[in-house]
Amino acid sequence: MSKLSTKHLLGIKNITVDDINLILSTAQNFKEVINRPIKKVPSLRDVTIANIFFENSTRTKLSFELAEKRLSADVINFSASQSSVKKGETLVDTVKNILAMKVDMVVMRHPNPGACVYLADRVDCSIVNAGDGAHEHPTQALLDAFSLHEKLGSLKDKKILIVGDILHSRVALSNIFCLQKLGAEVAVCGPSTLIPKHIEELNVKVFLNLKKALQWCDVVNVLRIQLERQDIQYFPTIREYTMQYGLSRELLKSIDREDMIIMHPGPINRGVEITSDLADGNSAIILNQVENGVAIRMAILYLLAGSMKSNT
Ligand code: CP
């Protein structure tokens, strides 16, 4: 297979295993390209991409921009806080106006779950979801799967644990869909108040005890507490959260698993969900994830541009 089955990347839930494998293998080729002295290829010359961000971002925004530039696309960046959204312009009007300037694709981050699907139904261009509220973050899940594949080979039957604020995490949901499609087993761990009530229906194992969860898994993916999405307090204090769910070397040592592969999508709250020595240690692949984000996003943009051409 050399083409995606979809015109957009809105989430992992509705893409096929073939789509995922095509993105991962294409990213492998692009990773080789961006490690050469000349990192740029002409693949998206004459394609114009708008990155529209209604929420803050460091990794996703910069790696999309870098991916677009490495593919020779023309790039425009839109930040909602400095735009006419502040004067009351709607999302659809905003994007229709951007498209009128002959823009071909839109990469969007938005605080509202479903915003990308809503937009894709109303405008005529490929949309890439760069994170929509607590819903999905498909490019993060794909770069996580790529990074894990580099470490472990096939993910079939591998046991992956996601720890932290699962309730508010788009990374958790997209990772669950992606890892399961690739044959892995997924578990989550955190305070019961931060675990979605019906998550077991997704075939996900639930642990409330971090030590037991770590004894079960091959890899741990640590998430931060998303205080910006919490309207009420879900645990007594940050200190108590850290005592129960913070990852530390002492905890890994106590189960003889100091070499456990550690992931984190960033941004890290050092000393809260993970100690600094672990985040910076040899078992952490956190910066590999960031590095792989560029290759994954190049692959997605390149493949979507291909499906766009074949539809015209
Ligand atoms: N992982 C992630 O989405 O980071 P940013 O919010 O900095 O893009």
Residues whose N, C-alpha, C, O or C-beta is under 5 A from the ligand:
A	BS01	CP	N56 S57 T58 R59 T60 K61 P265 G266 P267
